[in-house]
Amino acid sequence: MRILHTSDWHIGRTFHGHSTLAALRGVLFEMVEQVRERRVDVVIVAGDVFDSAAPAASCYELLTETLAALADAGARVVMTSGNHDSAARLGFQSRLLRQEIAVRTDPALIDSPITIEDADGPVQFYGIPFLEPALVRHLWPDVEVRTHERALTHAMDLVRADLAKRGGRSIAISHCFTAGVEATVGVERDIQQGGLDVVPLSAFDGVDYVALGHIHGRQQLSPKVRYSGAPLHYSFGEGNKPRGSWLIDLDAAGATSVEWLSLPVPRRLTTLRAPLDELLEGPRFSTDEQSWVAAEYTDATPQPDTMRRLQARFPWCASVAHVPAVTREKSELTYSGRVRAARSDLELIDAFLAHVREGEGASTAETDILRDTLGEQAAAEASR
């Protein structure tokens, strides 16, 4: 059986105020072509199908189009809910979907797998939706469920018990934060509490392959336990991480061979760091003019109107930050302390400039201008 492992579509997510719907549509339909060309039997979507619990109508349209296209390409689809999804909204029409598409959002069905047959017999697909402890502990009154780790460990105990009775090869699908994983700072919504909810890798023992979601970059925790990552870049922190899916071939004995299938990146992400003048005119950045750009200008002092000026060259500049190349040593005095210590208006202005310019006070030229201006003001006041 040939299986495509994907996750974290985040339909409806914006990127620095820009809609990603059109870009995601192109990427997902490239995935459909891969499914058709590679004769994929089953497509797994391991949670975070939508980016919010209440997605817009256009998000449902894209999901419907993609699921129908995958089924028309000859694949079965097994989808679960993630922490961004509303399980109720994602799963409300699951019984009405065509036979090729299965959506698992009900934790009560964890030990009721979706069974798909091939020439070598049955394969049990155990879809485990995101398990919020407060919402699932009533299902298992004899089990103490206070953390994600405990909820998922118990869910896998249910899977192993059912598999022992049912038999066959097995795939588990889960959306969680697993021990040993490397997250992208500021990207994945935190679903752990002080490290207590990190799921140990041993929790997934006993099945032939574990398809994980939640982490946006591909990762292999063991030959049988992997994250596929998101199909689209949703943060500059992900810019150097490839986009794609895992293609798994499952043989008659349950052994897997795994291949990475890359997906196209509609618009490259890059972070540029240089003085502002070089960013605006430097030839070495000409190849980045049509990329998504996070600009970091290294001038000693903040510059005016930077976003508008940068977007004249980089239309897809999404963020600008002032990151001085040299950070001056901070004075031991606080700003209020320097103000109190100022013995003249010139020293008072110098203290203010140092406060707002990373410790850089007035330059020699600025001091001359300030001295002349203050002198003219004093003369004007004296003549009144």
N, C-alpha and C positions, 0 to 999 in steps of 0.2 A: 504494500500500500504506500502510495506517495502522498505526503502531507506537507502543506505549507503553513508555517508558524509565523503569525503576525500579531501585532497588538498596538494599542495606544494610537488609534487613528485620530482621536480628539477632533472630531468633526465639529466645526463651529468656532474653533479657537482663533483668536486674532494674534497678529504679530506686530507689536508696537503700533497698534491702532489700525492695522491693515487686515482685511479679511484674507484668510488662507483657503477659502472654499474652492476657488477655481484651481489653485495650484494642487490642492489635495485631490480634486477630481482627476486631474491629469495623471497623478502618481498612482492612484488606485486603479485607474483603467489600464495603466501599464502593467500593474500587478495582474489584472484580469488576463491580459495577453500572455503573461508568463504562465499562468494557470493553464491556459489553452495549449500553449506550445509545449509545455513540460508534461502535459496529461496528468495534472494534479487531481488526486481523488478527493481529498478533504482539505479545506481551508479552516484554520483555527484563528479566531480573533480573541486574544486573551485580555479583554477588558479595556475600559476607557474608550469606548466606541465614540461617545460624544464627549465634548469638553465641559459640559455643564449639565445639571440635573433638569434644566428646562430649555432644551435647544430650540432654535427657531425652525419654522416650517421648512426652510431651504435645507436644513441639516438632515431632516427626515427624507427629503427628496433624494439627496445624495446617497444616503444609506440604502434606500430602496433600490435606486439605480444600480449601485454596486453589488448588492446581494443578488439581484436578478441576473446581472451580467456574469457573476461567478457561477451561478447555477446553470446558466445557459452555456457556459464554457465547459460544463461537465463535472463540476465539483460539488460535493456536499459542503455545507458551512456549519461550523459549530462555534457559537459566539457566547461569551460570558460578560457580565457587567463588572466594571471597575469602580474605584472610589470616586471618580468624577461623574459616573452615570447615576441616574435614578433607575434603580432596578425595576421599579413598578412601571415607569414609562418605557424603558427599553423592552421589557418583557410582556407588556399588556396584550400584544397581538400575537404572541408566540404560537398559540394554537391555531391561528388563522394563516400562518405562513405556509408556503408551498413545502412539500415533503423534503426537499433537498436542504432546507434551512432550519437549523435548530438554535434557539436562544435559551440559555440557561441563566436565570436570575433568581431562582427560588432555592434557598439553602436547604429546604426540606427534601430536595431532589438530588442532593449530592451523591447518595449511594444508589441512584437510579441512572445508570449511564446511557448514553446514546450509543447503540450498538450498530456498527457498520461492518458488513461482510466483504471479504475479498476471496480470492481463490484459495487462500490458506486458512480461512475460517474467520471468526469474529474478532473485531477490535473494539474494546470498550473505551469510550471517550467520557471521562468524568469531568464535567464542567463545574468548577467551584467558583461561584460569584464572590465578589469582594465581601468579606465577613466583618461587619461592624459589630464588635462584641455586645454592645448594648441592645442591638436589634436581633441577635440570634441566640442569646443565652436562654431564652424561654423555650427554645426548641429542644434543648438538652439539659433539663433541670437537674440531672444527676452529675453533671460535669461543671466544674468551676471555670467559667469563661469570662475572664476579665481583660484579656489582651488579644491582639490579633494573632500572636504566636500561639496561644492556647487554642483559639478558635480554629486555626488552620491545622494544627496538629491533630485535633479531634476529627476534623473533616477528613484528613488523610487516614486516620484510623478507620473511619466508616468506609472509605474507598477500599482499603486493604481487606476489610472483613467481607465486603460484597464481592470483591474480585476472587477471594478464596472460594466462594460458593459458585460464582458464575463462570470463572475460567476465561481463557482467551488472553490475547495481548492487550496492552493497556496504555492509555495516554491520560495524564492528568493536566488540567488547565487551571491556572490560578493567577490572581493579581495580588501581589504582595511585595514586601521588602525582605529579601533573603540575606542571610549572613554571607559575607564575603563579596557582596555586590558593591560596585562603585557608582554612586549617584552623581548627577550633574547638579551643582549648587544652584538653587533657586528655580529649578525646572519641575521636578516631580513634587507634587503636594505631599507634605510629610504625613505618613501614616504610622509613624512609630512614636513612642513616648519614652524618652530617656533610654533608648536601646532595648526596652523590655519587649517590644513587639517585633523584633527582628526574628524571622523564622529560621531555625537551624536547617542546614542542608539535609540532615538526616531525616527530617520530617517527610521528605519525599521518597524515601526508600520504598521499594516494592513494586514500582511501575516501570514500564519500558521507556517512557519519555515524559518529561515535564515541560510544558509550554508555559512560560511565565510572561506576565505583563507588569507594567508600572514603571520600570526603568527605561528611559528613552534611548539609551545606547545599547547596541548588541553586546551581550556578555555570555560567556560560557562558564558556568560554575562547576560543571562536571560534564563528561560526554553526553549524559542523559538529561541534564538540567540547564536550560538556557533562557535568556531574554532575547527577544528579537529586536526590541527598540521600536521607536515610532517611524512611520514611513516618510515623515516630513520633518524638517528642522523647525523647532518652535522657540529656539533661544540661541543667542550667539555662543553660549556655553556649549552647545551641541555642534557648532559649526564644523569641527574636525572629525565628527563621528559619522561613519558611513550609514546610509539609509538602505533598508532592504528587509528581507525575510529569510528564515531558515527553511530549506527544502530537505525534508526527512524521508528517507526510504526505509520502511519497516519490513523486515523479512519474516519468514514463517516462524522463526524462533524468537522474534521480538527484538533482535539486534537492529541497531540503526546505523545508517550512514548519512551524514549531514553535509549539506552544501549551502554556502551563502549565495543568495540571489540579490544583486544590487538593484536598487531603484534609482531613477534619475532624480537629480536635484534641480528643481525648476529655476531657482536663483541662488547662486552661491552666497554664503555668508562669510564676511571677513571683518577683522578688527584692524584698523589702521592707527598707528601711533607715530606722530611726528609733529614738529612745529606747524602752526596753522598755515603759514605761508607755503610750506612745502606740501601740505595736504591740498591746498587750493590750486597749486601750480606745478608741483613736482612731477616729472615724467614717469617716475617709477610706480606711480599709482594709476596710470592710464588703463591698465587691464582690470582695475576694480570699479570702473565708472558705472557699470551696469549691475554690480553686486549689491546685496544688502550690506550696508556699512555701519559699523559702530566706530565712530571717530574719537580718538583720544589725542587732544592736542597738548603739546608739552611745553608751551610758552611759560615763562616765569609768572606771568600775570594773566588773569582772565581777560578774554577778548570779547568784543561786542558782536551780537547778531550772528553767532557762529553757525547755527542750524541753517538759516537762510543762505548764507554764503557757501556752506558746504554742499547744500542741495543743488546749487547752481551747477556744480560739477558732478556730484553723486546724487542723482534723483532719488535713489533708494536709501539714502542715509537715514537711519532710524533712530540713532542716539548719538549724543555728543557729550563728552566728559572732559573736564580740565584736569590733566594729570601732569603737573610740573615735573620736568626732567630732574630738577634739583630741588629737593625740599629743604628749605632753610631751617636751621636750628631754632626751636621755639625758645622765646625768652622765658626766664623763670617767672617774670611778672605776668599776671593776667592782664587782659585788656583794660579792665577797670583800674588795676594797679598802675599801668603805664599812663593812663589818663590823669590819675591823681598825681603822678610824679612829673608830669609835663610842666615846664617852667615858662613856656611861651606858647603862643598860638601855633608857631611853626612846629614845635615839638608835639603839640596836640594833634596836628594834621598828620605828622609823621607816624605817630602811634596808631592812628586810624588806618593809614595806608598799609602799615605792617600787619595790622589785624586782618584786613580783607585780601591781602596779596601774599599769603603764605610766608609771612615774616619779612617781606621785602618792603622797606620804607621808601622814602622819596629818593630818587636819583639825584645826582649833582645838578643836572639841568632842571629837574622839577623843583629842587630846593631853591635855585636861583629865581625861578618864576614865582614860586610861593612867597619868597622874601620880598620881591618887587611888589607883588599884589598886596601883601599885608602892609607893606610900607605905604603904598598909595591909599589904602583904606584908612590907615591911621592918620595920614595927612589930611584926607578929606574930612574925617571926623573932628580933627583939631581945628579946622577952619570954619566949622559951623557956628 
